[in-house]
Amino acid sequence: MSTPDLASTLDALADAARTAGVDPAAARTEGEQLAATVAESAVGSFVDWCTATGRAISAQVFMDAALRGRRFRTSATPLVSQLHNSRSGQAVPYAKALAEVASAAALLGTPTPQGIGAAQGAASAQLNAAQGLGGRLPAPSSAPGQGSDAEFVRQAPQILASVLERMHTSQSRLLDLQQLDPFGAGSFAGLGNSAAPGGLDRLDRRDVAPSDPVQAAPPPDAVPAEPDKPAEPEKPAEPEKSLEELLAELDALVGLTTVKAEIHRQTAVLKVDALRARAGLKSPTITRHLVFVGNPGTGKTTVARLVAGIYRAVGLLSKGQLVEVDRSELVAGYLGQTAMKTAEVVASAEGGVLFIDEAYALNGDQYGEEAINTLVKEMEDKRNDLVVIVAGYPLPMSIFIAQNPGLASRFRTTIGFDDYSDIELERIFTGMVAQADYDLGEGCLEGFRELLGVQVRDETFGNGRFARNVLEAAIGKHAWRLRDVADPTLDELRTLLPDDLRPDAAPAVDWPATPSGQLEPPVTEGAP
C-alpha cells in the first residue's frame, strides 16, 4: 500500500477543490496550515514542511502557518464550511482529502504521538463538519444519544491505521540518531548539511515572501475531472435545531455562568423585539454585534456557533451559519485587493455570523485599516441579515474597539469568558474522552490533575485546548502502544492508561560551559 507524502496529498487536495468548484490555491493554503499545526510538535518538521510546500526553509513561516491552522484541529476549515453551507455533494470528498493531508503531516520531521493525536483530531473535525451532506460516510445505525462525533469514531480506525502504517514504513526515520542531534542538519533555520544535495545553497536562501498572509505554493496544472464518474447524489441537510435545543446545548457547556446569562438575556430581547414587530409596534435599533474577550480555549468559538443558531431560530438571521476568519483571510497582499477580499468573506457570512478571531491584529497598518473600513461598510449594508462577533484577549480588544469610532458605535455588548477552574477542566477532559469513545483507566484522572498542577496559568494557558492537547497526545500514545497487537480486544481499544498521559521526557543536551559559566552549543570545525 502506497504512503502518499505531504506534497502529493496537497496536490490531491487541490484536485478535490477543483472538482468541488472552489479555489485550489485557497485549498492548498488551508491544507498547508492544517499540516503545519499537526506537525508543529515534531523536531525538524518545519524543514520537511517547507520542502513539501515549495518554500525556502523558514521556521518563522512554518510557525505562522501552524498558528493560523490551530483552529482547524477542532473546527471546519473555511472551504469545508463553504461546501457545507452550499450543501455541496463534494463536501465529504474534500474533507477526506484534508484528512489525508493531516495523516501525511503526522510523519514530518521526527514523528511523535502528539502528531498522531493531532492528525486524528483534525481529520475528525473536518469529516464531522461534512457529515449529513452528499457523500455521507457509511456508518452503522447510531445508538440513542450518539451524534456525529460517535459516528466518526467508528470511521476513525481507517484513518488511524493509515497513519500507523506510514509510521511503520518510516521506522528508519524514528531510529535515525542523526535526527536526534540537536545540532544536526535542519535543527536551525538557514543551516543545513553542505554535503547533501542542495545543502547550504538551498538552505541559505531567505524566504522574501511576506508572512502575512502565508502565500500558497503555485497550484499545479488543472486536472480535468473524470467525465464518466457520476455525480454523487445530494442528500437532505440535517434538520435545523430549535431555540430550546440550542439553549439547552448552551446550558450544558461546562462553566461560563456569566456568558450563559448574557446570551439568555440577548435571546429574550430578540424574542420580544420580534413579537413587537409582529404586533405592528416600533422596534428600537439594537446593535446585535458582540465582542467576546477571554484567554485562549475558553469556549468563544463554541458559543459563537451557538449564537449563530440561536439568532436564526429567533428570526434575526436567515441561515445561521458561522464563518470563522482571522487577519490572513481578510487582508490581501496589495492595497485595493484587501477591500475585495474582505467583502467576499462578509458575503459568505451573510445570513449568519462572521467570527473574527484576534481582531486586533487588523490594527497598525494600512492593510488592516482598509479591511476595517470595508467591514464597517459591509456591516451597515447587510445590517438586517449579518451579525459580526470579534474576539481576543481583553486589553487588546478594548484598545481595538476604542481606536475605531466606526466599530465603537456598532459593538455595544462585550461578553467576558473567564478561565476554567481545575474542576471545570477535569469535566471538560472527561467529556472529551467520552465523546471520543474512550475510557479512562484507573489512575488517568490523577495523571491529568498532575499535568494540570504544573501548568503556568497566565494568558498563554490553553484552558480547554490544554485538555484537548492532553487527550490528543494520549490517543497517539495509545495507538502506538497497540501497534503490534494483532487482534486487540474492545477494552484495549477503548481504555487509556496513565502512561498514555505522561509527557515524554525532554532529551538532555550537554552543552559545554564557557569560562564565564554560560552554556553554549559546541562550534563545529570550520564554522565561522
C-alpha positions in Angstrom: 0.0 0.0 0.0 1.4 3.4 -1.0 2.2 6.1 1.5 1.5 9.5 0.0 3.7 12.3 1.2 2.6 15.8 2.1 3.3 17.2 -1.4 1.2 14.6 -3.1 -1.7 14.9 -0.6 -1.7 18.7 -1.1 -1.9 18.2 -4.9 -4.8 15.8 -4.3 -6.5 18.4 -2.1 -6.2 21.0 -4.9 -7.7 18.5 -7.3 -10.6 17.8 -4.9 -11.1 21.6 -4.7 -11.3 21.9 -8.5 -13.9 19.1 -8.6 -15.9 20.8 -5.8 -15.7 24.1 -7.7 -13.7 26.0 -5.1 -10.4 27.8 -5.3 -7.5 25.3 -5.5 -5.0 27.9 -4.2 -7.2 28.6 -1.2 -7.4 24.8 -0.6 -3.6 24.5 -0.7 -3.3 27.4 1.8 -5.7 25.8 4.3 -4.1 22.4 3.7 -0.6 23.8 4.4 -1.9 25.5 7.6 -3.5 22.3 8.7 -0.3 20.3 8.0 1.8 22.8 9.9 -0.4 22.7 13.1 -0.4 18.9 13.1 3.4 18.7 12.7 4.5 21.6 14.9 5.4 19.3 17.9 7.9 17.3 15.8 11.6 18.1 15.7 12.7 19.2 12.3 9.2 19.2 10.8 9.5 22.8 9.5 12.2 21.7 7.1 10.1 18.9 5.6 7.1 21.2 5.5 8.9 24.0 3.7 10.3 21.5 1.2 6.9 19.9 0.6 5.3 23.3 0.1 8.0 24.6 -2.3 9.3 27.3 0.1 12.7 28.3 1.2 13.5 26.9 4.6 12.0 29.2 7.2 10.9 28.3 10.7 9.0 31.6 11.1 6.8 31.0 8.0 6.1 27.4 9.3 5.1 28.7 12.7 2.9 31.4 11.2 1.1 28.8 9.2 0.8 26.5 12.3 -0.7 29.3 14.4 -3.3 30.1 11.7 -4.2 26.4 11.4 -4.7 25.6 15.0 -8.4 26.2 14.9 -8.7 23.6 12.1 -7.8 20.9 14.7 -11.3 21.4 16.3 -13.4 23.2 13.7 -14.1 23.2 10.0 -11.8 25.0 7.5 -13.3 27.9 5.5 -13.8 25.8 2.4 -15.3 22.9 4.3 -17.7 25.4 5.8 -18.4 26.9 2.4 -19.2 23.4 0.9 -21.3 22.6 4.0 -23.3 25.8 3.7 -23.9 25.3 0.0 -24.9 21.6 0.6 -22.4 20.5 -2.0 -22.1 16.8 -2.7 -18.3 17.3 -2.7 -18.1 18.3 0.9 -17.1 14.8 2.2 -14.6 14.0 -0.6 -12.9 17.4 0.1 -12.9 16.6 3.9 -11.4 13.2 3.2 -8.6 14.9 1.2 -7.9 17.2 4.2 -7.8 14.1 6.4 -5.1 12.6 4.1 -3.1 15.9 4.4 -3.3 15.6 8.2 -2.2 12.0 8.1 0.8 12.8 5.9 1.7 15.7 8.2 2.0 13.4 11.1 5.2 12.0 9.5 7.0 15.3 9.1 10.3 15.6 11.0 10.6 13.1 13.7 7.1 11.6 14.2 5.6 11.9 17.6 2.5 10.5 19.4 1.2 14.1 19.7 1.3 14.4 16.0 -0.8 11.3 15.5 -3.4 12.5 18.0 -3.4 16.0 16.4 -3.9 14.3 12.9 -6.7 12.2 14.2 -8.4 15.2 15.9 -8.1 17.4 12.8 -9.4 14.6 10.5 -12.3 14.1 12.9 -13.1 17.9 12.9 -13.2 18.1 9.1 -15.2 14.9 8.5 -17.7 15.6 11.2 -18.3 19.0 9.6 -19.0 17.4 6.3 -21.3 14.6 7.5 -25.0 14.9 6.7 -24.2 16.1 3.1 -23.9 14.3 -0.2 -21.4 11.5 0.1 -22.1 10.8 3.8 -19.6 8.4 5.2 -21.3 5.0 5.6 -22.0 4.3 9.3 -23.9 1.7 11.3 -27.1 2.8 12.9 -26.4 5.1 15.8 -27.4 4.2 19.3 -29.6 6.7 21.1 -27.7 9.8 22.2 -24.8 9.3 19.9 -24.1 12.2 17.5 -21.8 12.8 14.6 -18.7 12.5 16.8 -19.6 8.9 17.7 -20.3 8.2 14.0 -16.8 9.5 13.1 -15.2 7.4 15.8 -16.4 4.3 14.0 -14.7 5.5 10.9 -11.5 6.8 12.6 -9.7 3.4 12.7 -9.3 3.5 8.9 -7.6 6.9 9.2 -5.6 5.9 12.2 -4.5 2.7 10.5 -3.2 4.7 7.6 -1.2 6.9 9.9 0.3 4.0 11.8 1.2 2.2 8.5 3.0 5.2 7.4 4.9 5.4 10.7 5.9 1.7 10.3 7.2 2.4 6.8 9.1 5.3 8.2 10.6 3.3 11.1 14.1 4.2 9.9 13.4 7.9 10.5 12.4 7.2 14.1 15.6 5.3 14.6 17.9 7.7 12.8 20.1 9.1 15.6 21.2 11.9 13.4 17.7 13.4 13.6 18.0 13.3 17.4 21.2 15.5 17.2 20.0 19.0 18.4 22.8 20.5 16.3 22.4 18.3 13.2 21.2 19.4 9.7 17.8 21.1 9.8 17.9 21.9 13.5 18.3 25.6 12.9 16.7 27.7 10.2 19.2 28.6 7.4 21.7 25.9 8.4 22.0 22.6 6.6 24.3 19.8 5.5 26.6 21.1 2.8 27.2 17.6 1.7 23.5 17.0 1.0 22.0 17.8 -2.4 21.0 21.4 -2.4 22.8 21.8 1.0 23.9 25.2 2.2 23.0 26.9 -1.1 19.4 25.6 -0.8 19.0 26.3 2.9 20.7 29.7 2.9 18.0 31.2 0.6 15.8 33.6 2.6 12.1 33.5 2.2 11.3 37.0 1.0 7.6 36.5 0.6 5.5 38.3 3.3 4.5 36.1 6.1 1.1 37.7 6.4 -0.8 36.2 4.8 1.0 32.9 4.2 1.4 32.6 0.5 0.2 29.4 -1.1 2.5 27.5 -3.4 1.5 27.9 -7.1 -1.3 25.4 -7.9 -0.4 22.5 -10.2 -1.8 22.4 -13.7 -5.5 21.9 -13.8 -6.5 18.2 -13.8 -9.9 17.7 -15.5 -12.5 15.8 -13.6 -13.2 12.3 -14.8 -16.1 12.7 -17.3 -17.6 9.3 -16.8 -17.7 9.5 -13.0 -21.4 10.0 -11.9 -22.0 12.9 -9.6 -22.8 11.8 -6.0 -26.5 12.5 -5.3 -27.3 15.2 -2.8 -29.0 14.2 0.4 -31.1 16.5 2.5 -29.4 18.5 5.2 -30.0 17.6 8.8 -33.0 19.4 10.4 -32.2 22.8 12.0 -32.2 22.8 15.7 -35.0 24.6 17.6 -34.3 27.5 20.0 -34.9 25.3 23.0 -32.4 22.7 21.8 -29.8 25.4 21.2 -30.3 27.0 24.6 -30.1 23.5 26.2 -26.7 23.0 24.4 -25.5 26.3 25.7 -26.6 25.5 29.3 -24.8 22.1 29.0 -21.4 23.7 28.5 -19.0 23.5 31.4 -18.7 26.7 33.4 -19.3 30.0 31.6 -22.0 31.1 34.0 -21.8 34.8 33.1 -21.7 34.1 29.4 -24.8 31.9 29.6 -26.7 34.5 31.4 -25.8 37.2 28.9 -26.8 35.0 25.9 -30.1 34.2 27.6 -30.7 38.0 28.1 -29.8 38.7 24.5 -32.2 36.0 23.3 -35.1 37.4 25.4 -34.5 40.8 24.0 -34.6 39.4 20.4 -37.7 37.4 21.1 -39.7 40.3 22.5 -38.4 42.5 19.6 -39.8 40.0 17.1 -43.1 39.9 18.9 -43.3 43.7 18.9 -42.6 43.8 15.2 -45.3 41.2 14.6 -47.8 43.3 16.5 -47.0 46.3 14.4 -45.1 48.2 17.1 -41.9 50.1 16.5 -38.7 48.3 17.1 -35.7 50.2 18.5 -32.4 49.9 16.7 -30.4 47.5 18.8 -26.9 46.5 17.8 -26.6 42.7 17.5 -22.9 42.6 17.1 -20.8 41.2 20.0 -17.3 41.4 21.5 -16.0 38.2 23.1 -13.0 38.7 25.4 -11.0 36.0 27.1 -7.9 33.8 27.1 -7.5 31.0 24.5 -9.6 27.9 24.9 -12.4 29.4 27.0 -15.2 28.5 24.6 -15.5 31.6 22.5 -15.8 29.8 19.1 -18.2 27.2 20.6 -20.5 29.9 21.9 -20.3 31.9 18.7 -21.5 28.8 16.8 -24.5 28.5 19.2 -25.2 32.2 18.9 -25.5 31.8 15.1 -28.1 29.1 15.6 -30.0 31.0 18.3 -30.2 34.1 16.1 -31.5 32.1 13.2 -34.1 30.4 15.5 -35.5 33.7 16.7 -35.7 35.0 13.1 -32.9 37.6 13.2 -30.7 35.6 10.7 -31.9 33.7 7.6 -29.3 30.9 7.6 -27.4 30.8 10.9 -24.0 29.6 9.6 -20.7 30.6 11.3 -17.8 31.8 9.2 -14.6 32.0 11.3 -11.7 34.0 10.0 -8.6 35.9 11.2 -6.5 38.7 9.7 -5.0 36.4 7.0 -8.4 35.7 5.5 -9.3 39.4 5.3 -6.1 41.1 4.2 -4.6 40.7 0.8 -1.1 41.3 -0.4 -1.8 44.7 -2.0 -3.9 47.8 -1.2 -7.2 47.7 -3.1 -7.3 43.9 -3.1 -8.0 43.8 0.7 -11.4 45.6 0.2 -12.5 43.0 -2.3 -11.2 40.1 -0.2 -12.9 41.4 3.0 -16.2 42.0 1.0 -16.1 38.4 -0.3 -15.7 37.0 3.2 -18.6 39.1 4.5 -20.7 37.9 1.6 -20.1 34.3 2.5 -21.2 35.1 6.1 -24.4 36.9 5.1 -27.4 35.3 6.7 -25.2 34.1 9.6 -22.4 35.1 11.9 -18.9 36.4 10.9 -16.5 35.5 13.7 -13.2 37.4 13.6 -10.6 35.9 16.0 -7.8 38.1 17.3 -9.5 41.0 15.5 -6.9 43.5 17.0 -4.4 42.1 14.5 -6.1 44.4 12.0 -4.7 47.4 13.8 -1.4 49.0 13.0 -1.1 49.2 9.2 -2.9 50.4 6.1 -3.9 46.9 5.0 -5.7 46.3 8.3 -7.3 49.7 8.2 -8.6 49.0 4.7 -10.1 45.8 6.0 -11.8 47.5 9.0 -13.2 50.3 6.8 -14.7 47.7 4.4 -16.0 45.7 7.3 -17.8 48.7 8.8 -19.4 49.5 5.4 -20.5 45.9 4.9 -21.9 45.7 8.4 -24.1 48.7 7.6 -25.2 47.4 4.1 -26.0 44.0 5.5 -27.3 45.0 8.9 -30.6 43.2 8.6 -29.0 39.7 7.9 -25.5 39.7 9.4 -24.0 39.6 12.9 -20.3 40.1 13.5 -18.5 38.8 16.6 -14.9 40.0 17.2 -12.8 38.1 19.8 -9.5 38.1 21.5 -7.6 39.0 24.7 -9.4 41.5 26.9 -7.0 44.5 26.8 -6.1 44.4 23.1 -9.8 44.1 22.2 -10.7 47.2 24.3 -8.0 49.2 22.5 -9.1 47.8 19.1 -12.7 48.9 19.6 -11.8 52.3 21.2 -9.4 53.3 18.4 -12.0 52.8 15.6 -15.1 55.0 16.0 -17.0 53.1 13.3 -16.6 49.9 15.3 -17.3 51.5 18.7 -20.8 52.5 17.6 -21.6 49.0 16.4 -20.2 46.9 19.2 -22.0 47.8 22.4 -22.1 44.4 24.1 -18.9 42.8 25.5 -19.1 39.3 27.0 -16.2 38.1 29.1 -15.1 34.5 29.1 -13.4 33.5 32.4 -10.6 30.9 32.7 -11.8 27.5 33.7 -11.2 26.2 37.2 -9.4 22.9 37.8 -12.7 21.1 38.4 -14.2 22.5 35.3 -11.1 21.4 33.2 -11.5 17.9 34.6 -15.1 17.9 33.5 -14.1 19.1 30.1 -11.4 16.5 29.8 -13.6 13.6 30.8 -16.3 14.8 28.5 -13.9 14.9 25.6 -12.8 11.4 26.4 -16.3 10.1 26.5 -17.2 11.9 23.3 -14.2 10.3 21.5 -15.4 6.9 22.6 -12.6 6.2 25.0 -12.5 5.2 28.7 -10.1 6.4 31.4 -8.2 3.6 33.1 -7.5 3.7 36.8 -5.1 6.5 37.7 -5.7 8.5 34.5 -7.7 11.3 36.1 -4.9 11.6 38.8 -2.4 11.9 35.9 -4.4 14.7 34.3 -4.5 16.5 37.6 -0.7 16.2 37.9 -0.3 17.7 34.4 -2.7 20.5 35.3 -0.9 21.2 38.5 2.4 22.1 36.8 0.9 24.4 34.2 1.6 28.2 34.4 -1.9 29.7 34.5 -1.3 33.0 32.7 -2.8 34.4 29.5 -0.9 31.8 27.4 -2.6 28.9 29.1 -4.8 27.0 26.7 -7.8 26.2 29.1 -10.0 23.8 27.1 -7.3 23.5 24.4 -4.9 22.2 27.1 -7.4 19.4 27.9 -7.8 18.6 24.1 -4.0 18.6 23.6 -3.6 16.1 26.5 -6.2 13.8 25.0 -4.7 14.0 21.5 -1.3 13.1 22.9 -2.8 10.2 24.9 -4.7 8.9 21.9 -1.4 8.9 19.9 0.5 7.0 22.6 -2.4 4.6 23.0 -2.3 3.9 19.2 1.5 3.4 19.3 1.2 1.1 22.3 -1.2 -1.1 20.4 0.7 -1.0 17.1 1.9 -4.6 17.3 -1.2 -6.1 18.9 -2.7 -8.2 16.1 -6.3 -8.5 17.5 -6.9 -6.1 20.3 -9.9 -6.5 22.5 -12.7 -3.9 22.7 -11.5 -3.0 26.1 -7.9 -2.5 24.9 -9.2 -0.3 22.0 -11.2 1.9 24.4 -9.1 2.2 27.5 -6.4 4.9 28.0 -3.8 4.1 30.7 -1.9 6.5 33.0 1.3 6.0 30.9 -0.6 7.4 27.9 -1.0 10.7 29.7 2.6 11.0 30.8 4.6 13.5 28.8 7.8 12.3 27.1 11.0 13.3 28.9 12.9 16.1 27.1 16.2 14.9 25.7 19.2 16.2 27.7 21.6 18.5 25.9 25.1 18.5 27.2 26.5 21.9 26.2 30.0 22.8 27.4 30.3 25.7 29.7 32.4 28.8 28.7 34.9 30.3 31.1 32.2 32.8 32.1 30.0 29.9 33.1 27.4 30.4 30.3 26.3 27.4 28.3 26.9 27.5 24.6 26.4 24.9 21.8 29.7 23.4 20.5 31.2 25.0 17.5 31.9 22.6 14.7 35.2 22.7 12.8 35.1 25.2 10.0 32.2 27.1 11.5 32.5 30.9 11.3 
